Amino acid sequence: MSFLDTLFKDSFRQDGEPRRAEEFEGRDVIVSPDTRRASRIPPGQTRTRKWPVLDAHGTPRVDLKTWQFETGGLIERPLKWSLDEFLQLPAALVYADFHCVTRWSRLDNLWGGVSTRTIAEMVGVKSEARFVVAFGHDHGWTTNLPIEYFLAEDSLFAWSNDGQPIPPEHGGPVRLIVPQLYAWKSAKWVKGVRFLAEDSAGFWEEGGYHMRGLPWTGDDGERFRWQGDV
């Protein structure tokens, strides 16, 4: 049994204390910088050992045979992949915490997938691109984020969590994971991204959620627009 096989015992229920980021050093795992904090729970958050299910429109039915991931906007080479093709892209492992804006945090996640940087390199993102919009399969759902967080080393399009395929209720077969922002920016059931020069509000952002969404800013994080946008 490998080191990674011993990390997580159960489906998605966590027991015990979270592992230390140092345990992943030298093991081909990208360590999210926020896991190195002395206190890993952001202001206003509480740790959960479960993985709650939250969504805007319910879990969509995604046909895996016709699933496609498409890219567009300010790029040199618009590309698209079938699910089989996407799962064959160079894989990465990311150790990261997961902070939901509804005030729970799930620590100690090991995500598997393809780095957002890999996708960006393949499509040739133009220098004027400053923002990204991610599209989901659920009734036109979108979310926006600054490109520097999309391209952070610990961001990826994930197809596994703790060694298991991500189930539909948690955004499978593929979801975006951006650990340094609140989890609504980590689009479930992702089907594509578009690179933009100007910011464009997504589904929850149109409803008043923050345009950036940093969990560690101020006394309560960047949850809503009235707290100030960038």
JOGI-V845386 format. One record per backbone hydrogen bond with DSSP energy under -0.5 kcal/mol. NH is the residue of the N-H (numbers start at 1). CO is the residue of the C=O. If there is no record, write none. Layout:
{{NH CO} {NH CO}}
This chain:
{{6 2} {6 3} {7 4} {8 4} {14 49} {21 35} {23 20} {24 21} {25 22} {27 24} {29 24} {30 93} {32 30} {32 95} {35 32} {36 33} {37 34} {40 38} {42 40} {45 42} {46 103} {48 105} {54 52} {60 58} {62 60} {63 61} {64 62} {66 63} {67 63} {69 81} {70 68} {70 191} {71 79} {72 193} {74 195} {75 73} {76 123} {76 124} {77 123} {81 69} {83 67} {86 82} {87 83} {88 84} {88 85} {89 86} {92 113} {94 111} {95 30} {96 94} {96 109} {98 106} {100 98} {100 104} {103 100} {104 100} {105 46} {106 98} {107 105} {109 96} {111 94} {111 109} {112 160} {113 92} {114 157} {116 155} {119 115} {120 116} {121 117} {122 118} {123 119} {124 120} {125 120} {126 74} {129 126} {130 196} {131 196} {132 145} {133 194} {134 143} {135 192} {136 141} {137 189} {139 137} {141 138} {143 134} {145 132} {147 130} {149 146} {150 146} {151 147} {152 149} {155 152} {156 177} {157 114} {158 156} {158 175} {159 112} {160 112} {161 164} {162 110} {163 110} {164 161} {166 159} {170 167} {171 168} {172 167} {175 158} {176 187} {177 156} {181 178} {182 213} {183 99} {185 182} {186 183} {187 185} {189 171} {190 174} {190 187} {191 135} {192 135} {193 70} {194 133} {195 72} {196 131} {203 142} {204 142} {206 202} {207 203} {208 205} {209 204} {210 223} {215 180} {217 214} {220 217} {221 217} {222 214} {223 221} {225 208} {227 224} {228 225}}
